[in-house]
Amino acid sequence: MNKFPLRLLLAAVALGGVLAATQLASTAAENPAVSPPPYQPAVRDKDGLLSASGLVEAVAENTLVGVPFAGLVADVPAKVSRAVKAGDPLLVLDTRELRPAAAAAVAAAERAEDVARRMQPLRGTGAVSESALNEAQFAAREARARADLAAAQLERATVRSPIDGTVLQVSVRPGEFVAAGGKAPVVVGDISRLQIRCDIDEQMAPRMREGLPAKGFLKGELAKPGAPDRSLPLRFVRIEPFVVPKTSLTGASAERVDTRVLQVIYQFDRPADRPVFVGQQMDVYIDTNPDAK
Amino acid sequence: MYRLALNMLFGDRAKLAMLLVGLSFSALLMAQQSSVFFGIMSWTYTPMVNIRASVWVSDREVEQVNDAKPMRDTDVTRVRSVDGVSWAAPLHSSIMQARLPNGNFKLISLVGIDSDTFAGAPAVLTVGRIEDLRLPNTVLIDEWGANLLGRAVTRPDGTVETVPLGVGDTFELNDTEARIVGVCRVKRAFTGGPFVYTTYDRAKAYTAGVRRTLSYVLVEPRPGVTPAELCDRIEAETGLRAWTSETDLWTWGERSLARSTFWWFWRNTGIPFSFGTAVLLGLFVGIAISGQTFYSFVLENLRYFAAIKAMGAGSGLLARMLLLQALAAGLLGFGLGVGMAQAIGRVMIEKGMPPFVLYPQVLVATLVLVLGISLCSALIGMVKVARVDPASVFRA
């Protein structure tokens, strides 16, 4: 009789099945641990902070330099990132029409002045009447004014920097057509000191007060976990009194408005150890704790 | 005496085989069907497993993770302003059509992770580096998706082979190029499409025309704040909905988004009904076969039981003998059944289809049910044995 081996065999197979199933079941639990992100996020170190997203801009606010009239671009002396003084030429429009017009106006003025000058000695001789002399003199002054106007127009074709600063953006090249009142072809700004315009969601606006300290984390400034603190201390400048539609996140003109934001201006010194560029985004934490100074 | 009981059980091989087939088939059906059920249900909250963060913030109306209701971009800063938050990052999630180089279209799940910190990035990259996502028009694709979207290549000998997409291959999302710079290993999703990871900002570009692109905010609490506490604070201050992210079916908390997703699918699909029916079927088949077999086994051996009774054994001893027999058959049936179930499961896991998750709890429940079935059968036998007249052994 081989009953015993059968018993044993069945028991062994069954036991094997249970063990294998238990082993499989032990791998079933699925709760992967939460691991920190590959790069260090902007971490809050205390309570009572108000978060905002900000855009770095020059203190004087960037000047969007426009053209006085539409025309072809002849020359662009402005070079991006180069320092300019007030009065330095940034952009020259095509003057091929204006220059002969100015020359003609000067010639006309000279001719009228010449007529008036030659009439002057004849005054009182009866050769010219008083009224004819006056007319010639007025004509000469009018022609001179026209010449000045033409010269001014010629001068206006050269767009000059209104401030001492740096050329931040040039978006035209010689030969292109620029329209007056269109997108600013040249942007200049004083970037020796930077400020940051923070957008606070209107729903959190009531928590904002004058003079609160803040700190900012530049976007794109990557830090592996454990890297030293990369936050920049910010000084309060002012709260913009007018709540505006949010635009700062991408800066794209087609960005759709879905909320309004309170804008707050903060200032900071350029850090010595790393560059900061105008137009960079920043994650800002504003400290609303009562004892914050 | 107990040894005698086991000898009786193992002596009749035909009956034993019948009994074991019934019990093991029942165990197999219950364990295997429940595992496929839990496997499919575990697919429903796949994003919670792939994207790890302690707290997920969503729109008020969200019920399950696959159906995100878009929020405004500034909601990230609102969440960041809540006390107890350490950091918060935006996450985009949407289903899109990808246009493949061969002109075919496939649905994909686009995941946009925070551009700066890559919070939410897949844990395992088999090819490539996560940093390459900073290059223009780049995406990561999951291994399974790389195969699914692979292109058919005809070999010189005429055989057609599907070559999976790899680094450098491109496809189009919304007429914009998506260049693959890495392949990641993530869990497959219930919604079917492969996962395509890109940065949040680029996801906005890919979904051009969609007004709101923020699906979730991933949040980490500060030390000393539990995720559940943080959820309360976020909900109170922002009016959004905050969820915890545990994905383990047996330990997840009240506020887990995976839990909510699980029950949403439980309520809104036929999955639990279909698999519940199969499990019940297993139970009934087990009860029917093993009950009937055990009863006829007892009936056939009634003479021996009567003899044992005539030798002076009480009904209690007989009952215990029957119980031992039932227990032995039950344990053997259970072992054989779950052995087969796990073998099938391992093949399924190897193939990845259909999903199979064998929980220890399912094993225990199967054991209890199989023992229950065999004890039920023993009970029927016991009634018969208790009634047997010891004198009948002499009459035969």
Interface residues (C-beta under 8 A of the other chain):
Chain A: K3 L6 R7 L10 A11 V13 A14 L15 G16 G17 V18 A20 A21 T22 L24 A25 S26 A28 A29 E30 N31 P32 A33 V34 S35 P36 P37 P38 Y39 Q40 P41 A42 V43 R44 D47 G48 L49 L50 S51 A52 S53 D199 I200 D201 Q203 M204 R207 K219 G220 L222 K246 L249 T250 R256 D258 T259 V261 D283 Y285
Chain B: L6 N7 F10 G11 R13 L20 A31 F38 S42 V49 R52 A53 S54 R72 D73 T74 D75 V76 T77 R78 V79 R80 S81 D83 G84 V85 S86 W87 A88 A89 D114 S115 D116 T117 F118 A119 G120 A121 A123 I130 D201 K204 R211 R212 E220 R222 S245 E246 T247 D248 W250 T251 L331 L332 G333 F334 G335 L336 G337 V338 G339 M340 A341 Q342 A343 G345 R346 V357 L358 Y359 P360 V362 L363
